[in-house]
Amino acid sequence: MDLGFGAADEEFRADVRAWLREHVPAEPLPSLETAAGFAAHRGWERALGAARLGVVSWPAEYGGRGASALRWLIFEEEYYAAGAPGRVSANGINLLAPTLLKHGTAGQLARVLPPMAAGEVIWAQAWSEPGAGSDLAGLRSTATRTDGGWLLDGQKTWSSRAAFADRGFGLFRSDPEAERHRGLTYLMFPLDADGVTVRPIGRLDGKPAFAELFLDGVFVPDEDVIGDPGDGWRVAMATAGNERGLTLRSPGRFTAAAERLVALWKERADPSDTALRDRVADAWIRSRAYRLKGFETISRDDDIGSESSLNKVFWSELDVALHETALDLLGPDGELESDWLENYVFSLAGPIYAGTNEIQRNVIAERLLNLPRGSR
C-alpha cells in the first residue's frame, strides 16, 4: 500500500486546515448536551454546510464535495487536530445518511440529505427500547398499516440527540407474527408530530443528552419508509455497520487525542515512571494502528460486514485507555481538567453503545472465527 498522499490530496488538506484555522471558535462552544449548546452547535453545522465541509464525501447535489474516502479521512484528521466542535449532526450524517445512500429512494435522498448537510435538520437515533438494547431484535414498538402510511406506537429510550433534535429514525415491528429478525420496518418520523412525547432523561450533571420517546398513534407516510416494509433488519444492519466502523469514530479522533496525550506526558510526567510512559506510548501506537486500518478499509472494494465489530471493540477500548492514562498523568488535577475528565466519562459509554462489546465479541467469534455458539 502506498501511504503517501498525492499533491491534490495535500492541497485539499491545506484548504481544510486554512478554513478551520479561520473559523473554529476561539473558545469552546457550550456543551451540545444543553439547549444553549445544542443551538450553538447547530449554528456551527450551518457554517460547515455553507462551506460544503460538513459532508465532504457526499455528492455535490446533496451538499457535499464529492470527495474520495481518503479525503474524508484527511478532513477528519484536520478537523480533530484543530479542536473543532463536536458534530451535533453525527446521527444523521454518520448513521442515517449512509443507510439512505444504500437503501433509500432517489426522492428520499433529494428530500432528506440537503437539509441534513446544511445543518438545518438534526436527527435523533431511536433504536433502543426498555427491553431491547444490544438485543435489538427484541424490540416491541410497532408500526401498523393504515391508509397512506403507518401508525407508530411504543417507547424508545436512550435516544441520542432526541432532547433537542428535529426528526428521528428507528426500527419498528410491523408483523408481530414474524420471527424476531423478520417483520421489522425502518422508518423516519418528526419529533414534533402529534402523538410524540419527548421526555429528556435526567443525569447527575443535569445535561439531557438522551431522551425517552413515547409514540401514540404517530402517523408516518409511506415515503418515510427506508427499504421495503418488513425488511428493516437488513436495512438496520447497514446503520449498525456504520455505527461500529469508521464512520462514527474516524481515526482522526484518536490520533489527535493521542498527540494531546503525548504533549501532556512531556509536560507532566515523572521520568522515572516507566509504566505510565509505556501506557502513553501504547495509546499513541494503537491510534496510529487504527489510522492504518482506516486506510486498509477504504481501499477495499467489498463491505467489511461483521469486521465492523472488530473496529468497534478496538476504538472503544482505546478511547477508555487513552483517557484513563491522561487522568493518571494529571493526578488530583484531573478533577479540575474538565476536558479530559468529561471526555473520559463519555468514553466509558463506548463499550456499551453501538452494541455492547460483549455482543461484538460474540459476533467476532461466530461470524469471523466460525466458532460454535457453545464455545463463548
Buried (B, 14 or more C-beta within 10 A) or exposed (E): EEEEBEEEBEEBBEBBBEBBEEBBEEEBBBBBBBEEBBBBBBBBBBBBBEBBBBBBBBEEEBBBBEBBBBBBBBBBBBBBBBEBBBBBBBBBBBBBBBBBBBBBEEEBBEBBBBBBBBBBBBBBBBBBBEEBBBBBBEBBBBBBEEEEBBBBBBBBBBBBBBBBBBBBBBBBBBBEEEEEEBBBBBBBBBBEBEBBEBBBBEEEEEBBBBBBBBBEEBBBEEEBBBBEBBBBBBBBBBBBBBBBBBBBBBBBBBBBBBBBBBEBBEEEBEEEEEEBBEBBBBBBEBBBBBBEBBBEBEEEEEEBEBBBBBBBBBBBBBBBBBBBBBBBBBEEEBEEBEEBBBBBEBBEBBBBBBBBBEBBBBBBBBEEEEEEEEEE
